[in-house]
Amino acid sequence: MKVQIFGDSVMRGIVYSGNRYRTVSTRFQSLQNAGMEVCNYARLGHTVDKGLADMKRRLTESAEETTVILGFGGNDCDYNWDVVAQNNDKNHLPNTEATPFVATYRACIRHAKSLGAAVYVTNLVPLHAKRFMDHIGQNGRRKAIEE
């Protein structure tokens, strides 16, 4: 049995701890201990469109014995905060708008299923509001963003 994971930093196992990012290396150890081959293709900063391109490159043959786990959305619903801070009087769109996000996510699911894979989709993890505001407010952006 093979497990292929596509998604963003959360799916990769990257956590922010002690003012730095680190990878939780034992995240999928229990699956590997159960005899499963785990291929984690999730990447920091990935949006669903990057994920679909990566899936099409990596998942190309029969996947009857494969489980695909998808976890996108965090980077898609985020904004370019430097641009928001510089133009805080304008309306801004997220990195991926809702309609293309849904269509591309569905394309990811269809692609994996068309090759025979079982597909599971994860949900977004909740944000810690203060840490998120501290993060996007770095480099003097906070005041401009809050105006």
N, C-alpha and C positions, 0 to 999 in steps of 0.2 A: 504494500500500500504506500502511496506517495501523497504527500501533502504539499501543495504549492500555495504560497501566501503572496498576495499582491496588495499593496496599500501604501500608507504614509509612515511616518516615524513611529506612530503608536503601534502599528502592526509590526514594525521592525523590532520593537522592544526598546526604543530609545526613551529614556526618562531624563528629566531635568532634576539634578540633585547637587546640592552644594555649589551652586552657581556655575555648573557645567553640565553638558550632556554626557550621558554614558549609556551603553547598551547592556541590557539585562541578558547575559549570555545563556542563562539556564531556562529561558522562557519556554522553550519547546522540548526540554529535556525529557519530560514524561512521555511525549509522543515517540521520541527516538528510542527511549527505553522499551517501548511497546513494539519495537521493530519497524516503525514507520520511517520512511525517508522524508525528511523535511527540507524543502527548498524555500527559503525566505527571500523573496524578490522585492519586498517592501523597501521604500527609500524615503529618507528625509526630504520633505518638500514635494513629494509626489501628489499630483492632482489626478483626477479620474482619467483625463485624456492621456497623460503620461503613462498611467497604469494600463490603459487599453493597448497602447503602442507596445509596451513591455510584454503584455500577455501575448499579443500576436507574434512577437518575436520568439518567445520562450515556450509557449504552449501551442505546438504545431502538429502534433500527431495524436493518434488515439489515446484517450485519457480515461479509459474504462476503469482503471484501478486508482484513479487520482481524485483527491478532494481538493477543491480550490476554495480558499478563504479570501474574501475581499473586504477591505476596510479603507474606504475613501470618504472624504467630506470635510475633514478639518482644514486642509489647505485650500480646498475649493471654496469654502464659505468665508475664508479670510480675505483681507483687503491688503493692498499695497499701502501700508501705513505712512510711508514717506510721502507719497503722492497725496494722501488724505490730509496730512499735516500741512503740506505746502499749499493746498487748495481747499481749505476747510469750508469755504462758502459754496462749494459745488457738490452735486450728487455724485456718488461713487458706486461702482459695481464691484461685487466680489470677484475673486480670481476666476471662478466659473459660475455663470448665471444658472438659475434653477432649471430651466428647460433643457439646455445642453447637458447639464449635469445628469439629469434623469435619463436622457437618451443615451449618453455615453455609458452610464452605469449599466443600463439594460443591455447595451452592446457587449460589455464585459461578461455579463451573465450568459447571454446567448452564445458567445464565442466558446466559453468553457463547456457549456452544455452540449453544443454541437459536436464536440469531440468526445462526449461521453462522461465528462467529469461531474461529480456531485459538487454543488456550489452552495456555500454558506456566506452570508453577508453579515458583517458586524455592525454594531451601532456606534455612534460617536460617544466618546467618554465626556463626562461633564467637565467644564472648565472651572478652575479655581479663579474666581473673579479678580481678586487683588493681584495675584501673580500674572494674570493675563494683562491687566491694565499696566502693571509695572513693566511687562515685556514690551507692549506696543508703545508705551510712553518713553522708551529709552531715547537717548540722543536728543533730548529737548523737545520731543514730539508731543508729549502729554498735554501741555497747555493748548497747543494748536488743535489737537484732536478733540479736546473737551469743549472748545468754544463753539 
